[in-house]
Structure formats: structure tokens, C-alpha cells
Amino acid sequence: MKIWILHIAVLLALVLAQLVLPPYHANNLSRILVLAVFAMGYNISFGYAGLLSLGHALLFAAGMYGAGMLVHHAGMPALPALIAGGLAGGAMAGLVGLLALRTAGVSFMIVTLMFAQVGFLSILYFNGVTGGDEGIALTGPQRQILGLDMTQDTPRFWVALILFAIALLVKLALVQSRFGRLMLAMRENEERSRMLGLNPFGIKLKILVISGVFSGVAGAAYALLFGYLGGSFASVQYSILPMLYVLLGGAGTVLGPLLGAGLMFYLVDFTSGLTSAYLMVVGAALVVLVLFAPKGILGTLRERWLPWLP
């Protein structure tokens, strides 16, 4: 019960933050919440199951284009398109997993990276439909969700918060379920789980699909809430960023992706105002995290003082 109270308190704190923050930071909070859902997807596969991927940009882009193309070209309402984006991310994760999960470790990471690059180059190649590197801007009427105008800051925040709240509570229920224990078994001792009669390939494929749904929903929400979809979101940068969010906040923790996304967002925001080489700061942060803080902020707190933290 204490765990659920903590997470509900975090959601209430986000509501209060939106009410008191200046418009610039309130709008940033909307982006952070969407990116945190993306990081949750990455955390499900990496933090809980140990599947180190460099291809999650493909899943994010699948959701983004799955929703954006339906809205832009087919005139589908935004809410069904958002659901379709999540399904597109899950389907793409399943297709990639059928092949990539035949490998492990570094090989799995390289294969997922290759799939992501194929997706990125495909978006550029079919630029007549996808908009390529320049992307596509969605108009105001295309961004109406349940009558709410996503061109306005306040409605956009509430939709982002509702989406984040659903994702957070679903993830919390997932990691506390029997399947959550199976995810940890894949990370801790896959061979032992096989000896116990489990099917690691099938379990990991389900984990990737769930991860893809989270990532796809985040990509779809980003396109609909902020009115833009472009090839840059399928680049390798958007595979590295969720990894950074998870590593910074705490891999294998429920709230770690939110904390990591917020801190890294403002780090990039600050450094990009100082230099155009802000990606160098992102790379340096990754090196520091891997070498000196592999368990992240919440992971370290859980290990030392808060063992009950999920």
C-alpha cells in the first residue's frame, strides 16, 4: 500500500507543479512526461529484463508515424490514432524481436541498432509520404483529443499527465505481478528459468512487445501533442536518450525514468544554450553514468536506504 501511495503522491505533485510553474517550465513538463513514458518502455526491456537495445528509436518512430500518418493522410481522429500508434510500436517490437532475440548481449544490441537504422533510412527514402528529414507539421484541427486543443499549453499538459499516470500505474502493476518476477528472472538467471521449464524466448518477446507499446504510445503522443513528426526522431540519438534517462534515474525502478528524463532534459536544454555541441555533453553523461553510477539515483537509494522502492 505504501508503494501505491508514493506513486499517487508523485502524480499529485505533478499537478501542483503545473499550477505554480512559469509557462515555459510548465510546457517543458509536458514534454518530460511524454519522454518519461518512452523511457518507461525502455526500462521494461533493459532495466527489468536486461535486454540492452539500441533500437528503441524505431519503436518510438513507429508510434509517431503510425499515429501521424493516419491523422495527416487518412483524417483519423487523434485519440484512435494515439491507440494505433501504441499498437504500431508493439507490432514493430514483435517483428524485430522475432529475429533479434535469436542473439544475446552485444550482438542483440547491434542487431537492434541495425533495424533502427533501416527504419531511419526508410523514412528518409520515402520522404514524399513521411516528410523525410524535414518532417510533417500537424495542424490544429488534426490535434483535437476529446475536444481538447493540443495547440494550447494547459490542455496539452493534462493529456500528457493522464497518459503518464496511466503508464505509471500500469507499469507499477506489471512489475508487481507474476510476469514482473518473470522479467527479473530473464535478467538474473535465464538458464535457471529454462531449467524450470520456462520459455525465455517467448517471455522476452512479450517483454519487448510491451516495451514497444509504451514507446509507440510515447511517439504517437509526441506527434499529436506537439504537432510534428520527422525522421530525426528515428535516429540513433533517440535510442541513446531513453537509455540515459533510465541509467540516470535508476534502471529497474518505476519512477527512475521520470527523474532521469527531467534531469537530462534540463541538462540538454542548458548546454544547448551554451554550445551547439551539446550532444558531447550527452555522451559524457553516458560515460560517467556507466563508470561511476551504474544503478542511477533511485537505484542507489533503493540499495542503501529504501529497499522497498519498486
C-alpha positions as CSV (number, residue, x, y, z in Angstrom):
1,M,0.0,0.0,0.0
2,K,2.9,2.3,0.8
3,I,4.2,1.9,-2.7
4,W,0.9,2.9,-4.3
5,I,0.6,5.9,-2.0
6,L,4.1,7.1,-3.0
7,H,3.3,7.0,-6.7
8,I,-0.1,8.7,-6.4
9,A,1.6,11.4,-4.3
10,V,4.1,11.9,-7.2
11,L,1.1,12.3,-9.6
12,L,-0.4,14.9,-7.3
13,A,2.9,16.7,-7.0
14,L,3.0,16.9,-10.8
15,V,-0.5,18.5,-10.8
16,L,0.7,21.1,-8.3
17,A,3.9,21.8,-10.2
18,Q,1.9,22.6,-13.3
19,L,-0.2,25.1,-11.3
20,V,2.8,27.0,-9.9
21,L,5.5,26.7,-12.7
22,P,6.0,29.6,-15.2
23,P,4.6,28.8,-18.7
24,Y,8.0,27.9,-20.1
25,H,8.7,25.2,-17.5
26,A,5.1,24.0,-17.4
27,N,5.3,23.4,-21.2
28,N,8.6,21.6,-20.6
29,L,6.9,19.4,-18.1
30,S,4.5,18.2,-20.7
31,R,7.4,17.1,-22.9
32,I,9.2,15.4,-20.0
33,L,6.1,13.4,-19.1
34,V,5.8,12.1,-22.7
35,L,9.6,11.3,-22.8
36,A,9.3,9.6,-19.4
37,V,6.7,7.2,-20.9
38,F,9.2,6.5,-23.7
39,A,11.8,5.8,-21.0
40,M,9.4,3.5,-19.2
41,G,9.2,1.4,-22.3
42,Y,13.0,1.2,-22.5
43,N,13.2,0.4,-18.8
44,I,10.8,-2.5,-19.1
45,S,13.1,-4.2,-21.6
46,F,16.5,-3.1,-20.2
47,G,16.1,-2.3,-16.5
48,Y,13.9,-5.3,-15.7
49,A,14.8,-7.9,-18.3
50,G,18.4,-6.9,-19.1
51,L,17.7,-6.5,-22.9
52,L,20.2,-3.8,-23.9
53,S,18.8,-2.3,-27.0
54,L,19.9,0.5,-29.3
55,G,16.8,0.3,-31.5
56,H,14.1,1.9,-29.4
57,A,14.1,4.9,-31.7
58,L,12.5,2.6,-34.2
59,L,9.6,1.8,-31.8
60,F,9.2,5.5,-30.9
61,A,9.1,6.4,-34.6
62,A,6.7,3.6,-35.4
63,G,4.2,5.0,-32.9
64,M,4.9,8.6,-34.1
65,Y,4.3,7.8,-37.8
66,G,1.6,5.2,-37.1
67,A,-0.4,7.9,-35.5
68,G,0.8,10.9,-37.5
69,M,0.3,9.3,-40.9
70,L,-3.3,8.2,-40.0
71,V,-4.1,11.7,-38.8
72,H,-2.4,13.6,-41.7
73,H,-3.2,11.4,-44.6
74,A,-6.3,9.5,-43.6
75,G,-8.0,12.1,-41.4
76,M,-8.4,9.7,-38.4
77,P,-9.3,11.4,-35.1
78,A,-6.4,11.9,-32.8
79,L,-7.5,9.5,-30.0
80,P,-7.9,6.4,-32.2
81,A,-4.6,7.4,-33.9
82,L,-2.9,7.5,-30.5
83,I,-4.1,3.9,-29.8
84,A,-3.0,2.9,-33.3
85,G,0.5,4.4,-32.6
86,G,0.8,2.2,-29.5
87,L,-0.2,-0.9,-31.4
88,A,2.3,0.1,-34.2
89,G,5.1,0.3,-31.6
90,G,4.2,-3.1,-30.2
91,A,3.9,-4.7,-33.6
92,M,7.3,-3.3,-34.7
93,A,8.9,-4.6,-31.4
94,G,7.4,-8.0,-32.1
95,L,8.8,-8.2,-35.6
96,V,12.2,-7.0,-34.5
97,G,12.2,-9.4,-31.5
98,L,11.5,-12.4,-33.6
99,L,14.9,-12.0,-35.2
100,A,16.9,-10.0,-32.7
101,L,16.1,-12.3,-29.8
102,R,18.0,-15.1,-31.5
103,T,21.1,-13.2,-30.4
104,A,22.2,-12.0,-27.0
105,G,24.4,-9.4,-25.3
106,V,26.3,-7.2,-27.7
107,S,25.0,-9.0,-30.7
108,F,21.4,-8.2,-29.7
109,M,22.4,-4.5,-29.2
110,I,24.0,-4.4,-32.7
111,V,21.0,-6.1,-34.4
112,T,18.5,-3.7,-32.8
113,L,20.7,-0.8,-33.9
114,M,20.7,-2.1,-37.5
115,F,16.9,-2.4,-37.5
116,A,16.6,1.2,-36.2
117,Q,18.9,2.4,-38.9
118,V,16.9,0.7,-41.6
119,G,13.8,2.4,-40.2
120,F,15.5,5.8,-40.2
121,L,16.8,5.4,-43.8
122,S,13.3,4.2,-44.9
123,I,11.7,7.4,-43.5
124,L,14.3,9.4,-45.5
125,Y,13.8,7.4,-48.6
126,F,10.0,7.7,-48.7
127,N,10.1,11.4,-48.0
128,G,7.2,12.1,-50.3
129,V,4.9,10.4,-47.7
130,T,6.9,10.7,-44.5
131,G,8.3,14.2,-45.0
132,G,11.8,12.8,-44.6
133,D,14.2,14.8,-42.5
134,E,12.0,18.0,-42.8
135,G,9.1,16.1,-41.3
136,I,5.4,17.0,-41.2
137,A,3.6,19.6,-39.1
138,L,0.1,18.6,-37.9
139,T,-2.5,21.4,-38.0
140,G,-4.7,22.4,-35.0
141,P,-7.8,20.5,-36.2
142,Q,-5.8,17.3,-36.5
143,R,-4.7,17.6,-32.9
144,Q,-8.1,17.6,-31.1
145,I,-8.2,14.9,-28.4
146,L,-11.7,14.5,-26.8
147,G,-12.5,18.1,-27.8
148,L,-9.2,19.4,-26.2
149,D,-7.0,21.6,-28.3
150,M,-3.4,20.3,-28.2
151,T,-2.1,23.7,-29.5
152,Q,-2.9,25.1,-26.1
153,D,-0.4,24.6,-23.2
154,T,-2.9,23.7,-20.4
155,P,-5.0,21.0,-22.3
156,R,-1.7,19.6,-23.6
157,F,-0.4,19.2,-20.1
158,W,-3.5,17.5,-18.8
159,V,-3.4,15.0,-21.7
160,A,0.3,14.3,-21.1
161,L,-0.3,13.9,-17.4
162,I,-3.2,11.5,-17.9
163,L,-1.1,9.5,-20.3
164,F,1.8,9.4,-18.0
165,A,-0.4,8.4,-15.0
166,I,-1.9,5.5,-16.9
167,A,1.5,4.3,-18.0
168,L,3.0,4.7,-14.5
169,L,0.2,2.8,-12.8
170,V,0.2,0.1,-15.4
171,K,3.9,-0.3,-15.1
172,L,3.7,-0.5,-11.3
173,A,1.1,-3.2,-11.5
174,L,3.1,-5.0,-14.1
175,V,6.4,-5.2,-12.1
176,Q,4.5,-6.3,-9.0
177,S,2.7,-9.1,-10.9
178,R,3.9,-12.7,-11.6
179,F,5.0,-11.5,-15.0
180,G,7.2,-8.9,-13.3
181,R,9.0,-11.7,-11.5
182,L,9.5,-13.5,-14.8
183,M,11.1,-10.3,-16.3
184,L,13.6,-10.2,-13.4
185,A,14.3,-13.9,-13.9
186,M,15.3,-13.2,-17.5
187,R,17.8,-10.6,-16.2
188,E,19.1,-12.5,-13.3
189,N,19.4,-16.1,-14.5
190,E,17.9,-17.0,-17.8
191,E,19.5,-20.5,-17.8
192,R,17.9,-21.4,-14.5
193,S,14.5,-20.3,-15.8
194,R,14.9,-22.6,-18.8
195,M,15.7,-25.5,-16.4
196,L,12.5,-24.7,-14.5
197,G,10.5,-25.3,-17.7
198,L,10.0,-21.6,-18.8
199,N,10.4,-20.4,-22.3
200,P,12.9,-17.5,-22.2
201,F,12.4,-16.6,-25.9
202,G,8.6,-16.3,-25.5
203,I,8.9,-14.3,-22.3
204,K,11.5,-11.9,-23.7
205,L,9.3,-11.5,-26.9
206,K,6.4,-10.5,-24.7
207,I,8.6,-8.1,-22.8
208,L,9.7,-6.4,-26.0
209,V,6.2,-6.1,-27.3
210,I,5.1,-4.4,-24.0
211,S,8.1,-2.2,-24.2
212,G,7.2,-1.3,-27.8
213,V,3.6,-0.4,-26.8
214,F,4.9,2.1,-24.2
215,S,7.4,3.5,-26.7
216,G,4.9,3.6,-29.5
217,V,2.3,5.4,-27.4
218,A,5.0,8.0,-26.4
219,G,5.9,8.5,-30.0
220,A,2.3,9.0,-31.0
221,A,1.6,11.3,-28.1
222,Y,4.7,13.4,-29.0
223,A,3.4,13.9,-32.6
224,L,-0.1,14.7,-31.6
225,L,0.7,16.9,-28.6
226,F,3.5,18.9,-30.1
227,G,2.3,18.8,-33.8
228,Y,5.4,17.5,-35.5
229,L,6.8,14.2,-36.8
230,G,10.2,13.9,-38.5
231,G,13.0,11.5,-39.4
232,S,15.3,12.8,-36.7
233,F,13.1,11.0,-34.1
234,A,14.2,7.7,-35.7
235,S,17.9,8.5,-35.5
236,V,20.3,6.7,-33.1
237,Q,20.1,9.7,-30.7
238,Y,16.6,8.7,-29.8
239,S,17.8,5.3,-28.9
240,I,20.5,6.7,-26.6
241,L,18.4,9.2,-24.8
242,P,16.0,6.8,-23.2
243,M,19.0,4.7,-22.1
244,L,20.4,7.8,-20.4
245,Y,17.1,8.6,-18.8
246,V,16.9,5.1,-17.3
247,L,20.6,5.0,-16.3
248,L,20.4,8.4,-14.6
249,G,17.1,7.8,-12.8
250,G,17.7,4.2,-11.9
251,A,17.3,1.1,-14.1
252,G,14.7,-1.3,-12.8
253,T,12.8,1.3,-10.8
254,V,9.3,2.6,-11.6
255,L,10.0,6.3,-11.0
256,G,13.5,6.3,-12.4
257,P,12.5,7.2,-16.0
258,L,10.6,10.3,-14.8
259,L,13.5,11.5,-12.7
260,G,16.1,10.7,-15.4
261,A,14.0,12.3,-18.2
262,G,13.6,15.5,-16.2
263,L,17.2,15.9,-15.2
264,M,18.6,15.0,-18.7
265,F,16.0,17.3,-20.4
266,Y,17.2,20.3,-18.5
267,L,20.9,19.3,-18.8
268,V,20.4,19.3,-22.6
269,D,18.3,22.4,-22.5
270,F,21.0,24.3,-20.5
271,T,24.0,23.1,-22.5
272,S,22.4,23.7,-25.9
273,G,22.1,27.3,-24.9
274,L,25.9,27.4,-24.4
275,T,27.2,25.3,-27.3
276,S,26.0,23.6,-30.5
277,A,28.0,20.6,-29.4
278,Y,25.5,19.7,-26.6
279,L,25.5,16.0,-27.8
280,M,29.0,15.8,-26.5
281,V,27.6,16.6,-23.0
282,V,25.1,13.8,-23.5
283,G,27.9,11.4,-24.4
284,A,30.0,12.5,-21.4
285,A,27.0,11.9,-19.2
286,L,26.6,8.4,-20.5
287,V,30.3,7.6,-19.8
288,V,30.1,9.0,-16.3
289,L,26.9,7.0,-15.5
290,V,28.2,3.7,-16.8
291,L,31.5,4.1,-15.0
292,F,30.5,5.7,-11.7
293,A,26.8,5.4,-11.1
294,P,25.5,2.3,-13.0
295,K,22.5,2.0,-10.7
296,G,21.3,5.6,-11.1
297,I,19.9,7.8,-8.4
298,L,16.8,5.8,-7.3
299,G,18.7,2.5,-7.8
300,T,21.4,3.7,-5.3
301,L,18.7,5.0,-2.9
302,R,17.0,1.6,-3.0
303,E,20.2,-0.3,-2.4
304,R,21.3,1.8,0.6
305,W,18.2,3.2,2.3
306,L,14.9,2.3,0.6
307,P,14.8,-1.5,-0.1
308,W,11.0,-1.4,-0.6
309,L,11.2,1.1,-3.5
310,P,9.9,-0.7,-6.7
